[in-house]
Amino acid sequence: MRAGSAGAARVPVLQLRETGYLTVSEVAKALGIGTTTLRRRAGTVYPRAARIGGIRVYQEADVELLRRWDKVPSTTPSGK
């Protein structure tokens, strides 16, 4: 029965992605931080994510905004 629940939960996420929204995991990966870090910083270091159907979502433009907000470095290594 859990497999059915998981499948049902994925449908809204796929629909959100098709409409241009990004999930917390996608944004965290783009920022080079963990999802827990992103969730904990939301509302303090970062602005809160919008919620659609209980799912935290960001728009693509939010990734750059979040990167600048905390001056999080890009995922490319720097230094050498």
N, C-alpha and C positions, 0 to 999 in steps of 0.2 A: 504494500500500500504506500510506502514511502516513495517508491520510484514514481508512482503516479503524481504524488504531491510535488516532487522535484520537477517533473516535466511540466506541470501546470504553472509552477513558479517561473519557469524559463520563458514562457510565451510572452509575458509583458516585457521582460528584459529585451528580448529580440525585437519586439515592436518599438521599444524606446530607442534601441540602437538604429533601427531603420529610419526613425524620425530625427536622427542626429544627436541624440543624447548619449552621454558616456556614463558608465557606472563608476562607483568608487574604486573598484579594482583597476579599471582602465586608466583613471586619472592618477592613481597612486603609482602605477607602473610608469606612466609618462613623466612623473615628477621624480621618480627614482626613490620613492619612500614606500613604506608598508601601508596597507589599508588601515591597520589599527592606528598608525600615526596620523593619517589623514582624518580619520573619524574623531580622534581625540583633539586634534587641533581645530576642527570645525567649530566656529563660534568664538574661538579665542584668537589663535594666530591667523586662521583663514576664515573667510565668510562661510556661513552655513550653506550646505548644498540644498537645492530644491528637492522636494519629494513629490513623486508621482506614484500613486498607488502604494505608498509606503516605501518605495525604493528611492534611495538617494541618487540624484542625477546631477550631472554637470553638462554644460555645453562646451564645444571645442574651444571657444574663445576663453572659457574659464581657466583652462590649463595655463595659458600664458599669464593671465591675471594672478592665479595662485602662485605661479613661479616668481612673479615680481613681488607679490604681497609679502612673502617671507624670504625673498632672494634665494630660493631653492635652486641649486645649480642644475643644469640640464643633465640628462643621463649619460652624456658623453664625458669621458674622463678628461680632466684638464690638468695642466701643470707641465707637461713635457712637450 
